[in-house]
Amino acid sequence: MTATRQADVIVLGAGIVGVSVALHLQERGRRVLLVDRGEPGAETSHGNAGLIERSSVVPYAFPRDLPTLAAFASNRSIAVRYRPAALLRMAPWLARYWWNSAPDRLDSLGRAILPLIERSIDEHRRWTDAAGTRELMRGEGWIELYRTPRALDQAIRAAAELRGYGLAYDVLQPEQLSSREPVLLPGAVAGALHWRDPVTVSDPGAVTRAYAALFTARGGVLIKADALALSGEAAQWRLPTDTGIWRAQEVVAALGPWSADLYERLGYRFPLGFKRGYHMHYEESGYSPLQRPLCDAQAGFVLSRMERGVRLTTGIELAGRDEPSDSWQLDRAERIARRIMPLGRRLDAEPWRGARPCLPDMLPIVGAAPRHPGLWFAFGHAHHGFTLGPVTGRLLADMMTNVPTFCDSAPFAAERFRSRFT
């Protein structure tokens, strides 16, 4: 006879968002089952640049100036690459993304997400000591590099427009930049902005696994199972696993880029798109180690010192989630990176590839499923999944336990895509 086991909540997905939801619910006294098909933090939560991006107070908007659009349309930009067939499929999504990127709408969307950005570091630090992640975290910010004086001047003006947010940053001329990051090769860039507020980590996957280990150490249950085996509804959710059939009154779907595999089965049609990215690790070969993550703002890649080596993470590839990899962006980003700082040999047999789950209004879906009592969503964090995982966990746990939320949750509600329900 198959054993039946009971939880208060089943959390589907053990990336940074799902693990954080599980921890916050556990802290509120809920019995939580955390489920993933693999190890915690092994997918999208593993492959990012390790930034807790406190300074990203403006969402990543669709470009609206003609020179940038022309550069992207040529499909020769290292920052943004596309598969032609995928671009045709994504045309309605891209049109909505472009529409939402108009200045007035972008300002409104930025104000909606700002409370989460402002609390992102504090919510990570909530578990730093208990999870043992302090040694993986660095509080020295990150640096945006600009290879031309014109690009640097534009960045300085844009940064000045953010003065109302109280962000700390320094404008670095080449000699100042060289003093702050001696590993940089002379003459490589025209200058930089050093954003001092963000915290960075040297192994984002390890941080996620440490949070998951904290969850289990506190009595939570973590198992491998297929989220798509979920059945039931309205306080009668059922998930078969190797340890028996688990039942729960509530379920949280935090499946990142795989969220559609579940919600479409339940009759929802959200406009979820994918910005894919790649990374590769390299041996450090400079006489001085890289101190802070470096972002080449024009080519869209980031160099960050990780436990494994220097990680190069690429910009955006517009393609289907599971389409075969293409090394074009990574190879060209590497050529530029080698002109910026010394890099040794590649350490990975193949580039890692992941897919950022993105909605066209640049906000995640966090909240109750409109037509299924007891089902909750937490996905679509785009570039900020690692940044916003813990604070998303807090917001959703507050909603699920009827505690007043620290910000207005309405902008993140699934109902904003009501026309997509079937």
Stockholm file with secondary structure:
# STOCKHOLM 1.0

chainA/1-422         MTATRQADVIVLGAGIVGVSVALHLQERGRRVLLVDRGEPGAETSHGNAGLIERSSVVPYAFPRDLPTLAAFASNRSIAVRYRPAALLRMAPWLARYWWNSAPDRLDSLGRAILPLIERSIDEHRRWTDAAGTRELMRGEGWIELYRTPRALDQAIRAAAELRGYGLAYDVLQPEQLSSREPVLLPGAVAGALHWRDPVTVSDPGAVTRAYAALFTARGGVLIKADALALSGEAAQWRLPTDTGIWRAQEVVAALGPWSADLYERLGYRFPLGFKRGYHMHYEESGYSPLQRPLCDAQAGFVLSRMERGVRLTTGIELAGRDEPSDSWQLDRAERIARRIMPLGRRLDAEPWRGARPCLPDMLPIVGAAPRHPGLWFAFGHAHHGFTLGPVTGRLLADMMTNVPTFCDSAPFAAERFRSRFT
#=GR chainA/1-422 SS CCCEEECSEEEECCSHHHHHHHHHHHHTTCCEEEEESSCTTCSTTTSSCCEECTTCCSCCCCCCSHHHHHHHHTTCCSSEEECHHHHHHTHHHHHHHHHHTSHHHHHHHHHHHHHHHHTHHHHHHTTHHHHTCGGGEECSCEEEEESSHHHHHHHHHHHHTTGGGTCCEEEECHHHHHHHCTTSCTTSCSEEEEECSCEEESCHHHHHHHHHHHHHHTTCEEEECCGGGCBCCTTCEEEEETTEEEEESEEEECCGGGHHHHHTTTTBCCCCEEEEEEEEEEEECSSSCCCSCEEETTTTEEEEECSSSEEEECCEEECCTTSCCCCHHHHHHHHHHHHHSCEEEECSSSCEEEEEEECTTSCCEEEECTTSTTEEEEECCGGGHHHHHHHHHHHHHHHHTTCCCSSCCGGGCGGGGGGGBC
#=GC SS_cons         CCCEEECSEEEECCSHHHHHHHHHHHHTTCCEEEEESSCTTCSTTTSSCCEECTTCCSCCCCCCSHHHHHHHHTTCCSSEEECHHHHHHTHHHHHHHHHHTSHHHHHHHHHHHHHHHHTHHHHHHTTHHHHTCGGGEECSCEEEEESSHHHHHHHHHHHHTTGGGTCCEEEECHHHHHHHCTTSCTTSCSEEEEECSCEEESCHHHHHHHHHHHHHHTTCEEEECCGGGCBCCTTCEEEEETTEEEEESEEEECCGGGHHHHHTTTTBCCCCEEEEEEEEEEEECSSSCCCSCEEETTTTEEEEECSSSEEEECCEEECCTTSCCCCHHHHHHHHHHHHHSCEEEECSSSCEEEEEEECTTSCCEEEECTTSTTEEEEECCGGGHHHHHHHHHHHHHHHHTTCCCSSCCGGGCGGGGGGGBC
//
